[in-house]
Amino acid sequence: MGNSEHKNHRIVNFESNFTMKELASMIDHTLLKPDSTKDQILQLCREAENHHFATVCVNPYWVPVVAEELKDSDVRITTVIGFPLGSTSTFAKMAETRDAIAAGATEIDMVINIGAIKSGDWTTVRKDIEGVVQAAEKRALVKVILETGFLTDQEKVKAAQIIASSGAHYVKTSTGFGPGQATIDDIVLLRKTVGQQMGIKASGGIKDFQRARSMIEAGADRIGTSSGVAIISGMKGTDNY
């Protein structure tokens, strides 16, 4: 892969007139459906290359396929860990992370231990995140998925503070499999909580350009979506194109 080295996140503060190239560079082009086929995964890779998306985001099983397909590309590879429930052990998440990186993943989206949050077990929440960061060994970006639809605002803030101090690079809103979706209010709350020290990935229900733009303007600097091509196509004909 042409650009697989570890990269820190890039905080983006776009105004309404950001370019199509800038927008594409913020999109994790995603296919996480359990019945995804190899042909669909390869098509995802081709679309990501054609539109210069930041990454493709796939389940761990598909990482070797994607790594081979994108070996001469600058498109990076995101995979998901402890997905979608977050309830596997820290040991299992660390093992998944090491295996995924060995297979070619360059970005790790781990699901936070939601049950531990709801139980007030913040020590486990922290150890879980720190374990995955340790397993990544600075070879991959680590994004931590909150699954905001399950959490109160107070829990979101506390969790984001822990994420920010645990060595992860991004806080992410949702898996797309849980309740709710990314909201402007959540992006504003998370940006207020973590400041400019880390990235924010908006994910869940972002299917068109206007929705993606609203997330960026609220403070997101990465968009997770299965509708990357539609978002880019929707930008054409607007004042931003």
C-alpha positions in Angstrom: 0.0 0.0 0.0 1.5 3.3 -1.0 0.7 5.3 2.1 0.4 2.9 5.0 2.5 4.5 7.6 1.0 5.8 10.9 -0.5 9.2 10.6 -1.8 11.5 13.2 -5.3 12.9 12.7 -5.7 16.3 11.0 -8.1 18.7 12.6 -10.1 20.4 9.8 -11.8 23.7 10.2 -13.6 24.2 6.9 -15.9 27.0 6.1 -19.0 26.4 4.0 -17.0 26.6 0.7 -14.6 23.7 1.3 -13.7 21.8 -1.9 -14.7 18.5 -3.2 -11.2 17.2 -2.7 -11.2 18.3 0.9 -14.6 16.7 1.5 -13.4 13.4 -0.1 -10.3 13.4 2.1 -12.6 13.3 5.2 -14.7 10.3 4.1 -14.3 6.7 5.4 -16.1 4.9 2.6 -17.9 2.1 4.5 -19.3 -1.3 4.0 -20.0 -3.3 7.2 -23.1 -5.3 6.3 -22.8 -8.9 7.4 -23.8 -10.2 4.0 -21.3 -8.1 2.1 -19.6 -10.1 -0.8 -16.1 -9.9 -2.2 -17.4 -8.2 -5.3 -19.0 -5.5 -3.2 -15.8 -5.0 -1.2 -13.8 -4.7 -4.4 -16.3 -2.2 -5.8 -15.9 -0.2 -2.5 -12.2 -0.1 -3.1 -12.6 1.1 -6.7 -14.9 3.9 -5.6 -12.6 5.0 -2.9 -9.7 5.2 -5.3 -11.7 7.0 -7.9 -12.9 9.6 -5.5 -9.8 9.8 -3.3 -11.6 9.0 -0.1 -9.5 8.9 3.1 -10.2 5.2 3.8 -12.3 2.2 3.2 -14.0 0.8 6.3 -14.6 -2.9 6.3 -15.0 -5.8 8.8 -11.8 -7.5 9.8 -12.4 -10.5 7.6 -12.0 -8.3 4.5 -8.9 -6.5 5.5 -6.4 -8.8 3.6 -8.6 -8.5 0.4 -8.7 -4.7 0.7 -4.9 -4.5 1.5 -4.1 -6.4 -1.7 -6.6 -4.4 -3.8 -5.3 -1.0 -2.5 -1.6 -1.9 -2.3 -0.6 0.7 -4.8 -3.1 3.3 -3.6 -3.0 6.1 -1.0 -6.4 5.1 0.3 -6.0 3.8 3.8 -7.8 0.9 5.5 -10.1 1.2 8.5 -11.5 -1.9 10.3 -13.7 -2.3 13.3 -12.9 -3.9 16.6 -15.3 -5.3 19.2 -18.0 -4.5 16.7 -20.9 -3.6 17.0 -21.6 -4.2 20.7 -18.3 -3.3 22.4 -18.8 -6.1 24.9 -15.9 -8.4 24.1 -13.0 -8.5 26.6 -10.1 -6.1 26.4 -7.8 -9.1 25.6 -10.0 -10.0 22.6 -10.0 -6.4 21.4 -6.3 -6.2 21.6 -5.9 -9.5 19.7 -8.3 -8.3 17.0 -6.3 -5.1 16.7 -2.9 -6.8 16.3 -4.4 -9.3 13.8 -6.0 -6.5 11.8 -2.9 -4.4 11.6 -0.8 -7.4 10.6 -3.3 -8.0 7.8 -3.0 -4.4 6.6 -5.3 -2.2 8.6 -4.0 1.4 9.2 -7.0 2.7 11.2 -8.9 1.0 14.0 -12.4 1.9 15.0 -13.1 0.2 18.3 -16.4 0.1 20.1 -16.3 1.4 23.7 -17.5 -0.9 26.4 -21.1 0.4 26.5 -22.2 -1.9 29.4 -19.3 -0.7 31.5 -20.3 2.9 30.9 -23.9 2.3 31.9 -22.7 0.5 35.0 -20.4 3.4 36.0 -17.3 1.2 35.6 -15.1 3.9 34.2 -11.9 2.0 35.2 -12.8 -0.8 32.8 -13.7 1.8 30.1 -10.3 3.4 30.4 -8.4 0.1 30.5 -10.3 -1.2 27.4 -9.3 1.9 25.3 -5.7 1.9 26.6 -5.4 -1.8 25.7 -6.3 -1.2 22.1 -4.1 1.9 21.9 -1.2 -0.3 23.3 -2.0 -3.1 20.8 -1.9 -0.6 17.9 1.6 0.4 19.0 1.5 3.6 17.0 1.1 1.7 13.8 -2.5 2.7 13.3 -4.9 5.5 14.2 -7.4 4.5 16.9 -10.9 5.8 16.9 -13.3 5.0 19.7 -17.0 4.6 19.0 -19.3 5.9 21.7 -22.6 4.6 20.4 -24.2 7.9 21.5 -27.8 6.6 21.1 -27.3 4.6 24.3 -25.7 7.4 26.4 -26.7 10.5 28.3 -24.9 13.7 27.6 -23.1 13.3 30.9 -21.9 9.9 29.9 -20.8 11.1 26.5 -18.7 13.9 28.1 -17.1 11.6 30.7 -16.4 8.9 28.0 -14.9 11.5 25.6 -12.7 12.9 28.4 -11.4 9.4 29.0 -10.8 8.7 25.3 -8.9 12.0 25.0 -6.6 11.0 27.8 -6.1 7.4 26.8 -4.0 7.9 23.7 -6.7 7.5 21.1 -6.8 9.8 18.1 -10.6 10.2 17.4 -13.9 9.9 19.2 -16.6 8.5 16.9 -20.4 8.9 17.4 -22.0 5.6 16.3 -21.7 2.2 14.8 -24.7 2.6 12.5 -26.1 -0.6 14.1 -27.3 0.9 17.4 -30.2 3.4 18.2 -30.1 6.9 16.8 -27.5 8.4 14.5 -25.0 11.2 14.4 -26.5 14.5 15.4 -25.2 18.1 15.2 -25.8 18.4 19.0 -23.5 15.5 19.7 -20.8 16.8 17.4 -20.9 20.2 19.1 -20.8 18.6 22.6 -17.9 16.3 21.7 -15.9 19.2 20.1 -16.5 21.3 23.2 -15.3 18.4 25.4 -12.2 17.4 23.6 -11.2 20.8 22.1 -8.8 20.6 19.2 -6.6 17.9 20.6 -8.2 15.0 18.7 -10.4 14.2 15.8 -14.2 13.6 15.7 -15.8 11.1 13.4 -19.5 11.5 12.6 -21.1 8.2 11.6 -24.7 7.0 11.3 -27.4 8.3 9.0 -25.1 10.6 6.9 -26.4 9.9 3.4 -26.2 13.2 1.5 -24.0 16.2 1.0 -26.1 18.6 3.1 -26.0 16.2 6.0 -22.2 15.7 5.7 -21.6 19.5 5.4 -23.7 20.1 8.6 -21.6 17.6 10.5 -18.3 19.2 9.3 -19.5 22.7 10.1 -20.5 21.5 13.6 -17.0 20.2 14.2 -16.5 16.8 12.7 -13.4 16.2 10.7 -14.1 12.6 9.5 -17.4 11.2 8.1 -18.2 7.5 8.2 -20.7 6.6 5.6 -21.8 4.0 3.1 -23.0 6.8 0.9 -19.6 8.4 0.0 -20.3 8.4 -3.7 -23.8 9.9 -3.3 -22.3 12.6 -1.0 -19.7 13.6 -3.5 -22.2 13.5 -6.3 -24.5 15.7 -4.3 -21.9 18.4 -4.0 -22.0 19.0 -7.7 -24.3 21.8 -8.7 -24.1 23.5 -5.3 -22.2 26.7 -4.4 -19.5 24.5 -3.0 -18.6 22.8 -6.3 
